[in-house]
Amino acid sequence: MHSSRSFLFVLGSSRPDGNSEALARRAAATLPAVVAQRWVRLSDHPLPRFEDLRHTGTGLYEEPDGNAGTLRQATREATDIVIVSPLYWYSVSAEVKLYLDHWSGWMRVPGPRFTEEMREKSLWGVTAYASADASLADPLIGTLRNTADYLRMGWGGVLLANGTRPGQVLEDGDALDRAARFFAPAVVGAAAPVGGAGTLSRVGP
């Protein structure tokens, strides 16, 4: 049996094996074995500073090489992209923000249209936060939701859980229950299109 779904987990924490990653791995464990998974740690693939060339010359970008080329290809090959980032200053980590900045350039590389390819994909998020107030993650959720909206991607939602010290999120039974259900829409079908009934998990500690 072969699945047409393939998940790319983009790890954006500055700390390996942190709470966000632990939560994402618990959620990923519920995916059927036939669903391909690829895990990429952004700190292992540092990206160059992004340059905005939209109004310079032709406004086009060259095909990226090195780490940028690797990440672009991995992004293009996946059907589902999961941003795994702790809540840093109310939004995604700097590594994730830079990765998303590079999407702007990848949209303008001659050849197969990155923008059109992204419309066939779904975007998800997993994040741990250290506050008692889950609403502080709203800017992070907005960043990812608006990204999906702009590119007309499916929207899977954001799995939230409270955790500070490493491994703390795995002591939260409610968080683990939410993780076990988070990717259920991917098992039975596609994530909701933007504007549809998305699965947004916004639960406090």
C-alpha positions as CSV (number, residue, x, y, z in Angstrom):
1,M,0.0,0.0,0.0
2,H,1.4,3.4,-1.0
3,S,0.3,6.8,0.3
4,S,0.4,9.9,-1.8
5,R,0.9,12.0,1.3
6,S,4.4,13.0,2.5
7,F,5.2,15.1,5.5
8,L,8.1,17.5,5.9
9,F,8.7,18.5,9.5
10,V,10.7,21.7,9.7
11,L,12.4,22.0,13.1
12,G,13.1,25.6,13.9
13,S,14.1,25.5,17.6
14,S,17.5,26.7,18.7
15,R,17.6,23.8,21.1
16,P,17.6,20.2,19.8
17,D,15.0,17.8,21.3
18,G,13.0,20.6,22.8
19,N,9.3,20.5,23.8
20,S,8.0,21.5,20.4
21,E,9.9,18.7,18.7
22,A,8.8,16.2,21.3
23,L,5.2,17.2,20.7
24,A,5.6,17.0,17.0
25,R,7.1,13.5,17.2
26,R,4.2,12.3,19.3
27,A,1.8,13.6,16.8
28,A,3.7,12.2,13.9
29,A,3.7,8.7,15.5
30,T,0.0,8.6,14.8
31,L,0.5,8.9,11.0
32,P,0.1,5.6,9.1
33,A,3.4,3.9,8.2
34,V,2.7,4.4,4.5
35,V,2.8,8.2,5.0
36,A,6.4,9.3,4.3
37,Q,8.1,11.6,6.9
38,R,11.1,13.7,6.5
39,W,12.6,15.7,9.4
40,V,14.8,18.7,8.7
41,R,16.5,20.7,11.4
42,L,17.1,24.3,10.2
43,S,20.1,24.7,12.5
44,D,21.8,21.9,10.5
45,H,21.0,23.7,7.2
46,P,21.7,27.3,7.9
47,L,20.3,29.6,5.2
48,P,22.1,32.7,3.9
49,R,20.7,36.2,4.6
50,F,17.6,36.7,2.4
51,E,17.9,39.5,-0.2
52,D,14.8,41.1,-1.7
53,L,15.4,41.3,-5.5
54,R,11.8,41.8,-6.6
55,H,12.5,45.2,-7.9
56,T,16.1,44.7,-9.0
57,G,16.7,43.9,-12.7
58,T,14.3,41.2,-13.8
59,G,13.1,40.5,-10.3
60,L,14.0,36.8,-10.8
61,Y,16.1,34.6,-8.6
62,E,18.6,32.0,-9.6
63,E,18.0,28.3,-8.7
64,P,19.3,28.1,-5.2
65,D,22.1,25.7,-4.3
66,G,23.6,24.5,-1.0
67,N,21.3,24.5,2.0
68,A,18.7,26.7,0.3
69,G,18.5,24.3,-2.6
70,T,18.1,21.3,-0.3
71,L,15.3,23.0,1.7
72,R,13.6,24.2,-1.5
73,Q,13.6,20.8,-3.0
74,A,12.3,19.2,0.3
75,T,9.5,21.8,0.4
76,R,8.5,21.1,-3.2
77,E,8.5,17.3,-2.7
78,A,6.3,17.3,0.4
79,T,2.5,17.4,0.3
80,D,2.3,18.5,3.9
81,I,4.7,21.0,5.6
82,V,4.7,21.1,9.4
83,I,6.5,24.1,11.0
84,V,7.8,23.0,14.4
85,S,8.8,26.1,16.4
86,P,8.7,27.2,20.0
87,L,7.0,30.5,20.7
88,Y,9.9,33.0,20.6
89,W,8.9,36.6,21.3
90,Y,5.3,35.8,20.4
91,S,6.0,34.3,17.0
92,V,8.1,31.7,15.1
93,S,11.8,31.4,15.7
94,A,14.3,33.4,13.6
95,E,15.3,30.3,11.7
96,V,11.7,29.6,10.7
97,K,11.2,33.3,9.7
98,L,14.3,33.2,7.5
99,Y,13.0,29.9,5.9
100,L,9.7,31.6,5.1
101,D,11.5,34.7,3.8
102,H,13.3,32.5,1.3
103,W,9.9,31.3,0.0
104,S,9.5,34.7,-1.5
105,G,12.6,34.2,-3.6
106,W,11.7,30.6,-4.5
107,M,8.4,31.9,-5.9
108,R,10.5,33.8,-8.4
109,V,12.9,31.2,-9.7
110,P,12.4,30.4,-13.4
111,G,11.0,27.0,-14.2
112,P,8.3,25.1,-12.3
113,R,6.1,27.6,-10.4
114,F,6.7,27.3,-6.7
115,T,3.5,29.2,-6.0
116,E,1.4,26.8,-8.0
117,E,3.0,23.8,-6.4
118,M,2.3,25.2,-2.9
119,R,-1.5,25.3,-3.7
120,E,-1.5,21.5,-3.7
121,K,0.0,21.3,-0.2
122,S,-1.2,21.8,3.4
123,L,0.5,23.8,6.1
124,W,0.5,22.8,9.8
125,G,2.2,24.1,13.0
126,V,3.4,22.7,16.3
127,T,4.6,24.9,19.1
128,A,5.3,24.8,22.8
129,Y,5.0,28.0,24.8
130,A,6.1,28.9,28.3
131,S,3.3,31.2,29.4
132,A,0.0,30.4,31.1
133,D,-1.8,32.5,28.4
134,A,-2.2,30.6,25.2
135,S,-3.4,33.7,23.4
136,L,0.2,35.0,23.3
137,A,0.7,32.5,20.5
138,D,-1.8,34.3,18.3
139,P,0.9,36.1,16.3
140,L,2.6,32.8,15.5
141,I,-0.7,31.3,14.5
142,G,-1.4,34.4,12.4
143,T,2.0,34.1,10.6
144,L,1.4,30.5,9.6
145,R,-2.3,31.0,8.8
146,N,-1.7,34.0,6.6
147,T,1.1,32.2,4.8
148,A,-1.3,29.4,4.0
149,D,-3.9,31.9,2.9
150,Y,-1.6,33.9,0.7
151,L,-0.4,30.7,-1.1
152,R,-3.9,29.1,-1.1
153,M,-2.6,26.1,0.8
154,G,-4.7,23.8,2.9
155,W,-4.6,24.7,6.5
156,G,-4.2,22.0,9.1
157,G,-4.0,24.3,12.2
158,V,-1.6,24.7,15.0
159,L,-1.0,22.2,17.9
160,L,-0.2,24.1,21.1
161,A,1.0,22.9,24.4
162,N,2.6,24.4,27.5
163,G,6.2,23.4,28.3
164,T,9.3,25.1,29.6
165,R,12.0,22.7,30.7
166,P,13.0,20.0,28.2
167,G,10.5,17.1,28.2
168,Q,7.9,18.9,30.3
169,V,5.3,18.7,27.5
170,L,5.4,14.9,27.6
171,E,4.2,15.0,31.2
172,D,0.9,16.8,30.1
173,G,-1.7,14.1,29.4
174,D,-4.0,16.6,27.7
175,A,-1.3,17.7,25.4
176,L,-0.5,14.2,24.4
177,D,-4.2,13.5,23.7
178,R,-4.4,16.5,21.4
179,A,-1.2,15.3,19.7
180,A,-2.7,11.9,19.1
181,R,-5.7,13.5,17.3
182,F,-3.9,16.4,15.5
183,F,-3.1,14.7,12.2
184,A,-6.4,12.8,12.0
185,P,-7.6,14.9,9.1
186,A,-4.5,13.8,7.1
187,V,-5.3,10.2,7.7
188,V,-8.9,10.4,6.4
189,G,-8.4,13.1,3.8
190,A,-6.8,16.5,3.0
191,A,-6.5,19.3,5.5
192,A,-9.2,21.9,5.2
193,P,-8.6,24.5,2.5
194,V,-8.1,28.1,3.6
195,G,-11.5,29.6,4.4
196,G,-12.9,26.2,5.3
197,A,-13.3,24.4,8.6
198,G,-9.7,24.2,9.7
199,T,-8.5,22.2,12.7
200,L,-7.0,24.9,15.0
201,S,-5.9,23.5,18.3
202,R,-5.6,26.4,20.8
203,V,-5.6,25.0,24.2
204,G,-4.1,26.4,27.3
205,P,-1.9,24.6,29.9
